C-alpha cells in the first residue's frame, strides 16, 4: 500500500480534495480533467480504497480520503521546506509563502508582506483570509504553516508568539452627538443604537466580555457580517460600533469616522503569529517568522 504513490499524484489529490472538484483541480494544475481523474484512479488503486464519494457531480471525501489528505499535506510541505532550505544555502530565498489571517489582520498583512519582500524579492505570496476557526483548522490540517490571529488558541499543539498590540475602539459618525466629548462614561452608551458584528466574531466576543465587565447592556439594533458592512452602517449614522482599530484607519484619516473618547478605551489584545508546535519551520516560513517577531510591531502600528 502506497509503495507506488508519486508526489505528482499527491499534489493532484491535494488540490482535488481541497476544491472537491476534478474540473477546478484541472484548471489550477493546468491539466485536463481526464488527466486528473486518471491520477486519482491510480492513487485509489494503490491505496486500495476509494478516496472520494461521487454523488452525481458532487464530490465528498471518504474517511480514507480525509486521512490521506492530512498526510499528503505533511509530505508535500516537507518537500517544499527541503527545497526552500536548499535554496537558502545558496544565499537567496525563493518560493511561496502561504499566510493565513483572521479578518482584521488582512488590513495590515500586505504591509508585512511588502516589508518581507524588500528583503527577499524572489518570494511570492498567497494570503488566505478566514474566520479564526477556519484558520486554526488550516493549521491543524497542515494546509498552512503560519497564521496571524488575536486570541491565542487553547490547542496545545499550536504555538502562539505575540508580536504586536491590537487596539479596539468605539466608533461613530463625525456628526454624532458624542463626537468630540471627553471622557465619555460607559453609561452614556446604554441607549445608543449599537451595531454588532455577527455571532461567532472574535470582535463581538470581545465587546460582550467588556460589557459584562461593566455590568451593563447596550441597545443592539443591528447585526452585520464583516467589518466593511459595519463601517458603512456607522458612517451612514445608523449607530455606533466596536471595531478593531486596524479596520478603520483609512476612514479615520479621511474624517469619515471618529473614535469616541470612552473611559478606559481603547482596549487592546495581542496579535500572535501561530504555527504548529511540532513543526520546525524552515526556509521562507522560518525567515518570515523571524521578520515578523523583529519588525512586525512597527509595521502594524495604527492610529487610535
C-alpha positions as CSV (number, residue, x, y, z in Angstrom):
1,X,0.0,0.0,0.0
2,X,1.3,3.5,-1.1
3,X,4.6,2.0,-2.4
4,X,3.9,3.3,-5.9
5,X,2.5,6.7,-4.9
6,X,4.2,9.7,-6.5
7,X,4.4,13.2,-5.3
8,X,2.6,14.2,-8.5
9,X,-0.4,12.1,-7.5
10,X,-0.4,13.5,-4.0
11,X,-0.3,17.0,-5.4
12,X,-3.2,16.3,-7.7
13,X,-5.1,14.7,-4.9
14,X,-4.5,17.6,-2.5
15,X,-5.8,20.1,-5.0
16,X,-8.8,18.0,-5.9
17,X,-9.6,17.3,-2.2
18,X,-9.4,21.0,-1.4
19,X,-11.7,22.1,-4.2
20,X,-13.9,18.9,-4.2
21,X,-13.9,19.2,-8.0
22,X,-11.8,17.5,-10.6
23,X,-12.5,20.2,-13.1
24,X,-11.4,23.0,-10.8
25,X,-8.3,21.0,-9.9
26,X,-7.5,20.6,-13.6
27,X,-7.8,24.4,-14.0
28,X,-5.5,25.1,-11.1
29,X,-2.9,22.5,-12.2
30,X,-3.1,23.3,-15.9
31,X,-4.2,19.7,-16.7
32,X,-7.1,18.2,-18.4
33,X,-9.9,16.8,-16.4
34,X,-9.3,13.2,-17.7
35,X,-5.6,13.6,-16.6
36,X,-6.8,14.5,-13.0
37,X,-9.2,11.6,-13.0
38,X,-6.5,9.2,-14.1
39,X,-4.1,10.3,-11.4
40,X,-6.8,9.9,-8.7
41,X,-7.8,6.5,-10.1
42,X,-4.1,5.3,-9.9
43,X,-3.8,6.6,-6.4
44,X,-7.0,4.9,-5.3
45,X,-5.8,1.6,-6.8
46,X,-2.5,1.9,-4.9
47,X,-4.3,2.8,-1.7
48,X,-6.8,0.0,-2.2
49,X,-9.9,2.1,-1.4
50,X,-12.0,5.0,-2.6
51,X,-10.9,8.5,-1.7
52,X,-13.9,10.3,-2.9
53,X,-17.7,9.6,-2.8
54,X,-19.3,10.6,-6.1
55,X,-23.0,11.6,-6.0
56,X,-23.7,12.9,-9.4
57,X,-21.4,15.9,-9.9
58,X,-20.9,16.3,-6.2
59,X,-17.7,15.0,-4.5
60,X,-17.0,14.4,-0.8
61,X,-14.0,12.9,0.8
62,X,-14.2,9.4,2.3
63,X,-12.7,8.8,5.7
64,X,-9.7,7.4,3.9
65,X,-9.6,10.5,1.8
66,X,-9.6,12.8,4.8
67,X,-6.8,10.8,6.4
68,X,-4.7,10.7,3.3
69,X,-5.2,14.5,2.7
70,X,-3.7,15.2,6.1
71,X,-0.6,13.1,5.4
72,X,-0.3,14.4,1.8
73,X,-0.1,18.0,3.1
74,X,2.6,17.0,5.6
75,X,4.6,15.2,2.9
76,X,4.2,18.0,0.3
77,X,5.0,20.6,3.0
78,X,8.2,18.8,3.9
79,X,9.2,18.6,0.2
80,X,8.6,22.4,-0.1
81,X,10.6,23.0,3.0
82,X,13.5,20.9,1.8
83,X,13.6,22.8,-1.5
84,X,13.5,26.2,0.4
85,X,16.3,25.0,2.7
86,X,18.5,24.1,-0.2
87,X,17.7,27.4,-1.9
88,X,18.7,29.2,1.3
89,X,22.1,27.5,1.3
90,X,22.8,29.3,-1.9
91,X,22.4,32.7,-0.2
92,X,18.9,33.5,-1.6
93,X,15.3,32.7,-0.8
94,X,12.7,31.7,-3.3
95,X,9.3,30.1,-3.3
96,X,5.9,30.9,-2.0
97,X,4.8,32.0,1.5
98,X,1.2,31.0,2.3
99,X,-0.1,33.0,5.2
100,X,-3.5,32.6,6.9
101,X,-5.0,35.6,8.7
102,X,-8.2,36.5,10.5
103,X,-10.3,39.3,9.1
104,X,-8.9,42.4,10.9
105,X,-5.3,41.2,10.2
106,X,-5.9,41.4,6.4
107,X,-5.8,45.2,6.7
108,X,-2.1,45.2,7.7
109,X,-0.9,41.8,6.3
110,X,0.1,43.4,3.0
111,X,2.4,45.8,4.8
112,X,4.1,42.8,6.4
113,X,4.5,41.1,3.1
114,X,5.8,44.2,1.4
115,X,8.4,44.6,4.1
116,X,9.4,41.0,3.8
117,X,9.7,41.3,0.0
118,X,12.1,44.1,0.4
119,X,14.5,41.6,2.0
120,X,13.6,38.7,-0.3
121,X,12.4,40.0,-3.7
122,X,12.1,36.5,-5.2
123,X,9.5,35.3,-2.7
124,X,5.8,35.1,-3.9
125,X,2.8,35.2,-1.6
126,X,-0.6,33.6,-1.0
127,X,-2.8,35.2,1.6
128,X,-5.9,33.4,2.9
129,X,-8.4,35.3,5.0
130,X,-10.9,33.4,7.0
131,X,-12.6,33.1,10.4
132,X,-10.4,32.2,13.4
133,X,-11.9,28.7,13.5
134,X,-11.1,28.1,9.8
135,X,-7.5,29.4,10.2
136,X,-6.9,27.1,13.1
137,X,-8.3,24.2,11.1
138,X,-6.0,25.1,8.2
139,X,-3.0,24.9,10.6
140,X,-4.2,21.6,12.1
141,X,-4.7,20.1,8.6
142,X,-1.2,21.3,7.5
143,X,-2.8,23.4,4.8
144,X,-0.7,26.4,6.0
145,X,2.4,26.7,8.2
146,X,1.9,30.2,9.6
147,X,-1.1,32.3,10.6
148,X,-1.9,35.6,12.3
149,X,-4.7,35.8,14.8
150,X,-5.7,37.5,18.0
151,X,-6.6,35.3,20.9
152,X,-4.0,32.6,21.4
153,X,-5.6,29.2,20.8
154,X,-6.2,26.7,23.6
155,X,-4.9,23.8,21.4
156,X,-1.6,22.6,22.9
157,X,-0.2,21.7,19.5
158,X,-0.3,25.4,18.3
159,X,2.5,27.8,19.3
160,X,1.4,31.4,19.6
161,X,4.1,34.2,19.6
162,X,3.0,37.7,20.4
163,X,4.4,40.4,18.1
164,X,2.1,43.5,18.3
165,X,-0.8,45.0,20.0
166,X,-4.4,45.1,18.7
167,X,-6.4,48.1,19.8
168,X,-10.2,48.2,19.7
169,X,-12.4,51.3,19.9
170,X,-15.9,52.6,19.9
171,X,-16.5,54.4,16.6
172,X,-19.2,56.8,15.4
173,X,-20.1,59.1,12.5
174,X,-18.3,62.5,12.7
175,X,-21.7,64.3,13.4
176,X,-22.7,62.0,16.3
177,X,-23.7,63.9,19.4
178,X,-21.0,62.2,21.4
179,X,-18.2,63.0,18.9
180,X,-15.7,65.5,20.5
181,X,-16.9,64.9,24.0
182,X,-14.1,63.9,26.5
183,X,-14.1,61.0,28.9
184,X,-17.5,59.6,28.0
185,X,-18.8,57.2,30.6
186,X,-20.0,53.7,29.6
187,X,-23.4,54.5,31.0
188,X,-23.8,57.2,28.3
189,X,-23.7,54.5,25.7
190,X,-26.6,52.5,27.2
191,X,-29.3,53.9,25.0
192,X,-27.2,54.4,21.9
193,X,-28.2,52.2,18.9
194,X,-25.3,49.7,18.7
195,X,-24.2,47.9,15.5
196,X,-23.0,44.4,16.3
197,X,-20.7,42.0,14.4
198,X,-22.1,38.6,13.6
199,X,-22.3,35.8,16.1
200,X,-19.0,33.9,16.4
201,X,-17.0,37.0,15.6
202,X,-14.0,37.5,17.9
203,X,-14.7,41.2,17.9
204,X,-18.2,40.6,19.1
205,X,-17.0,38.2,21.8
206,X,-14.5,40.9,23.0
207,X,-17.3,43.5,23.1
208,X,-19.6,41.2,25.1
209,X,-16.8,40.5,27.5
210,X,-16.3,44.2,28.0
211,X,-20.0,44.8,28.6
212,X,-20.1,42.1,31.2
213,X,-17.2,43.7,33.0
214,X,-19.2,47.0,33.0
215,X,-22.3,45.1,34.2
216,X,-24.4,46.8,31.5
217,X,-26.3,46.1,28.3
218,X,-26.5,48.2,25.2
219,X,-29.3,48.6,22.6
220,X,-28.2,46.2,19.9
221,X,-30.3,47.4,16.9
222,X,-28.4,45.8,14.0
223,X,-26.1,42.9,13.2
224,X,-23.8,42.8,10.2
225,X,-21.3,40.2,8.9
226,X,-17.9,41.7,8.4
227,X,-16.1,44.9,9.3
228,X,-16.8,46.6,6.0
229,X,-20.6,46.4,6.4
230,X,-20.3,47.7,10.0
231,X,-18.2,50.6,8.9
232,X,-20.6,51.6,6.2
233,X,-23.5,51.5,8.7
234,X,-21.7,53.6,11.2
235,X,-20.7,56.2,8.5
236,X,-24.4,56.4,7.5
237,X,-25.4,57.3,11.0
238,X,-27.2,54.1,11.8
239,X,-25.4,53.7,15.2
240,X,-22.1,53.3,16.9
241,X,-20.0,50.2,17.0
242,X,-16.9,48.5,18.5
243,X,-14.2,47.7,16.0
244,X,-10.6,46.8,15.6
245,X,-8.6,50.0,15.0
246,X,-6.8,48.2,12.1
247,X,-10.1,48.1,10.3
248,X,-10.9,51.9,10.1
249,X,-7.5,53.6,9.5
250,X,-8.5,54.9,6.1
251,X,-11.9,56.2,7.2
252,X,-10.3,57.8,10.3
253,X,-7.7,59.6,8.2
254,X,-10.5,60.8,5.8
255,X,-12.6,62.1,8.6
256,X,-15.5,59.7,7.8
257,X,-15.3,58.0,11.2
258,X,-14.4,59.2,14.7
259,X,-13.2,57.4,17.8
260,X,-15.3,58.1,20.8
261,X,-13.3,59.0,23.9
262,X,-14.9,56.4,26.2
263,X,-13.3,56.0,29.6
264,X,-10.9,53.1,29.7
265,X,-10.7,52.8,25.9
266,X,-9.1,51.7,23.7
267,X,-9.0,48.1,24.9
268,X,-6.2,46.0,23.5
269,X,-5.5,42.4,22.7
270,X,-2.3,41.0,21.2
271,X,-1.5,39.9,17.7
272,X,0.0,36.4,17.6
273,X,2.0,34.5,14.9
274,X,0.7,30.9,15.0
275,X,2.4,27.7,13.9
276,X,2.3,24.1,14.8
277,X,4.5,23.3,17.8
278,X,5.9,20.0,16.5
279,X,7.0,21.5,13.1
280,X,10.4,23.0,12.8
281,X,10.0,26.0,10.4
282,X,12.5,26.2,7.6
283,X,13.2,28.3,4.6
284,X,10.6,31.0,3.8
285,X,8.4,30.2,6.8
286,X,11.4,30.5,9.3
287,X,12.6,33.7,7.7
288,X,9.1,35.2,7.8
289,X,8.7,34.3,11.5
290,X,12.0,36.0,12.3
291,X,10.9,39.1,10.3
292,X,7.5,39.4,12.0
293,X,8.9,39.0,15.5
294,X,11.6,41.6,14.9
295,X,9.8,44.1,12.6
296,X,6.1,43.4,12.9
297,X,5.3,45.7,15.8
298,X,6.3,48.9,13.9
299,X,4.7,47.7,10.6
300,X,1.3,47.1,12.1
301,X,1.1,50.1,14.4
302,X,-2.1,52.1,13.9
303,X,-3.7,55.4,15.0
304,X,-6.5,55.4,17.6
